[in-house]
Amino acid sequence: MGRVLVVEDELAIAELIALHLRHEGHQPRMAASAAEALAAVTEQLPDLVILDWMLPGDPGTTLLQRWRQDPRTKTLPVIMLTARVQESDKIRGLDAGADDYLTKPFSPGELMARVRALLRRRAPEALEAALQIGPLRLDPAARRVYHLETELHLGPTEFRLLRFMMSHPERVHTRAQLLDKVWGDHVFIEERTVDVHIKRLRDALSPAGCAELIETVRGSGYRLSQSQAG
């Protein structure tokens, strides 16, 4: 299955997660601090990371931002698992680069469902043809997005969101539809998460002057407009 790095300083929680990962056929590895996690990822890139926020040394959000700035780890799938339950914390975690956010206390079954969903979404893209709208081109096989010849740097969730919207231009998608199509059967994600990732997608497209491609349709959802493509 997959190599999963569990970054958690509470040993009992880390062992519980590792037990369920092994039961699902994954290969867990544990790290109790940001420094240990950095060393583990440097040694071998995992398929997914389960990351606590409050860690000895640097917090999980700082570690996550560092990974997102590194070309080697910028698309590394990360689930943030934390006791911080406020909506503002969830937004900060997602803005830092998390693909998913789960609060403690948590259901191991729900966590495993999120792991399955996140790993499953990585596989099919390599078989698809490149998509192009105006000067914007998305290559699923290489997991890269270009404006003319300049690469734009998108997080993994923003990549999937743009890929879906480029596949269905000029169509209005509700938040619920985007959750279903981009997040799959990941029923635990809140609709508010869509707004956070739309903002991050626009921010990533902004340096190329393409943020306006993603239109907000008041009372309905979002649309990728071909008429805005230069």
N, C-alpha and C positions, 0 to 999 in steps of 0.2 A: 504494500500500500504506500504510505508516505512516511518520510522522516519528519518528525514534529519536535521542535524545541519548546520545552516548557520553562518559561522564565518566571520563577515563583520562589520567594524566600521562605515561605511557610512549608516545611518539609511534608507535613501531613497532607496538605492540599496538593502539593506537587506529586506525591506518591499516588494519591487518589486519581488524579488526572492521568498519570502514566499507566496505572492499572487499566483504566477504561480504554486508553489508546491501544495498549497491547491487545486487549480483548477484540478490538476492531481490526487488528492486523497491522497497526502502525508501529514504527520504531521510535519510541520517545527518547529524548535526551533531556536532562534537567540542568538548569543553571539557576543559582540562587542570588545572582547580582547582575547588574548591567555589565560589569567587567567580564564576568564569566560568560555572559551571553554573547558579547562581542567576540571573545576568543573562540567560542563554539561555532559561530557563524563564519568567522575567518577560516577556521579549520575545515568546515564542511557546510555548504549552503543547504539548509533544510528546505523541505517543501512547504512548511507552514510553521508559524510561531504563535504560541499562546503566551501572552505577555501581561504581567502584572504592572500596575501603575507605580505603586509604592514599593521601591526596592532599596537595598543598601547602596549608597553612592548615588549615582544619577537615577532620576525617576524614569519610568518606562516611556513616558512621552518624549524625553530627551533622546533616549536610545532610538526610539522609532523615527524621530526626525533625522537623526544621523544616518540611519539605514536608507531613508527616502532620498537623501542627498548623494548616496553612493550608487553609481550605475550598476554595480554588481547586485545590489540588494533593493533597488528602488521598486521592483515589482514583487518583492517577497510578501506573500499573504500573511497578514497579522490579525489575530483576534485578541483584543484587549480584554482581560478578565480582571476586574477590580472591585473593591468595596466602595468606590466613589460612585454614588447613585444619582447625583443631581443632573438635571438636563444640561446645565452649563458644562459639567465634567464630560458628559457624553460628547458634546459638540467639540470640546477641546481635544478629546481623544481621537475623534474622527478627523478633525482638522490637522492633527499631528501626523496622520497617515494611516490610522487603523482602518481595516476593511470591515470590521465588525466590533461590537462593544457589548460585553455581557457583564452583569453585576453580580457580586457575591451577597448573600449565599446563592449558589447556582445549582441547577439540576445537571448532573453529569450526562444524562441522556440528551438534554438540550444542547450542551456543549458539543457532544459528539455529532449531533445533527448539523450544527454550524460548521464543524470541521469537515464533514462529508460534503456539505454544500459548497464550501469555499474551494476544496480540492477538485470537486467535480467540474466547477466552472472553468478551470484552467485548461482542460484537455481538448475540447472540440475546436478551439480557435485556429490551431495550426493547420487545419484542413481547408480553411476558407480562403477565397480569393481576396485580393486587396480591394478596398473601397475608396472611392474618390468623389469629393464634392468640391467643385471649384479648385482652389490650390491646396485643399486639405486632403491628405491621403493617409489611410490607415492600413497597415500591413499586419493581419492577424498572425501570420506565421512567425514574423520577427518580433511581434508585440511592440511595434513602433508606430508613431504618428509623425507625419511630416507636413510642414507648410512650405510648399515649393521644395527646396533642398534642405531646409533647416528642420532638425528634429525637435519636436515639442515633448516635454517630459511630463507624462501623466502617471498617476498612481494606478494600481491594478483595477480598482473599482471604477475610476473615471474612464479608464481604457474600455472596459466592458460597456459602460453607459454610452460612451461616444460610439462605439461599434454598433450597438443596437439602434441608436438614433440615426446613424448614417445609413443603416440598412432599411430604415423606414422614414425617409425624409418627408417633410411637410405634413406628417401625421401627428395629431395631438395625442399625447400619452398621459393618462392620469398617473398620480403617484402610485396608486395601487397596481396599475398595469406595469409600471416600471419595476416595482418590487417583484412582481411575478416573473417578468421577462429577464431582468438583469440579475436579481437575487435568487431566481428559481423558486423552489418550494421552501425557501427559507422564511417561514411564516412568522418568525419571532421579531423581525426587523420592524421598527416603527416608521410610519410614513415621513416623519420629520427627517429621517436619515436621508431620504431622497433629496430634500432641499439642500442639506449640507454638501452632498456630493455634486449636485448641480453647480453650486457656488465654486467648489474646488475645480470642477471641469472648466467653468468659465475663466477662472484665474489662470489655469494652465494654457488656455487658448488665447488669453489676452495679449501676450507678447507678440503674437502673429496677427493681431487685430481681428481675431475670429470669435471673440466672446459673444458677439451679437448673433452668431449662428444659432445659439440656444435661446429660444424665445420663451418667455413666460406667457401662458394663455390664462388670463385671469379667470378664476373659478373652475378651471379645467385641469391644467397641468403644464406640460412642456412640449415644445416642438422644435425640430431642427429645420431651419428655413433655408432652402436652396437659393432663394432670391437674395439672401444676405451674403452669399459666397462671392468673393471678389474674383 
